[in-house]
């Protein structure tokens, strides 16, 4: 497996690396950011993870230079506008939403001191509603920039209390001014009202195994509408004679194969220039490979017209461990609704058994861009020395050469 380490974090420090973002600047430079989390991470005086690092590459990703550290900036994603690069995130997990701008290629950044200089939306200072979340892509559409965001409305473990919203602003406005930004209505999932066969799934209140949504990709459809396509976190289907427990998943592979339901995403339509999101119960739930396993980014290839995504899903139906993050695949769609895997692009080569690999290896939260005939992508990577598959010890850079060759003979092309 060929990759380039942008950042390696020794496991002894108990500090882990999260949610990277990748962008190409107008001068061709590549810029990457990521945050730190875990017991050993730098934290604010309030005990919150709050640090982001910035890296530059001027040789197409072959070497990287760490050029900046930003405190009180976390879970952020890049976008470029008018020769400046912006980083939109939060001050800490579930914290206030802030935006920063760099006019010198990422070396220095503005400070969000108030609502006129990048402090956009205040989270509740006591950890109550609102609590903002969302390491999701930024998308430019019809003169506005959009980003999916969630509000966690309780202290319940997992995602079943996440409400989905969208943040947007006109590109003609002052993007550091909070008055330029619109926050849509927040939509409650209410899965019991519209999920087919809802009563055939485990209790939605069961922590991480309940229905939930998060980390949406805002994408324009072929007919010019705009959608927020969310990662759909779903519980296991009921299994006669077994209750919902981690032991069932860990030691009963037959049950996991029969009852896992990770291949879905949920589509919400965005309207009124980002002021409103709506859910159509008849069309919201779509089949999406790996849609429930981790964050995905969706972008459209200007050459083929196909929508593409990098997802944690194996195209090998015989692989009993295909619902984990130790395999990364390319998927494609003509219409955003019907998706097909085009092939694996990254797979653990550490020599671990598949069962060990799923526990210790992860290629997750990829961000990517098209560069000619290739895809450049970065991953939050757990590999060789990681604490576990989730808690990453590396941010890695990869190149998928001639990616359109993988799209040939796909049924979505017909």
Order of alpha helices (4+ residues) and beta strands (2+ residues): beta-beta-beta-beta-beta-beta-beta-beta-beta-beta-beta-beta-beta-beta-beta-beta-beta-alpha-alpha-beta-beta-beta-beta-beta-beta-beta-alpha-beta-beta-beta
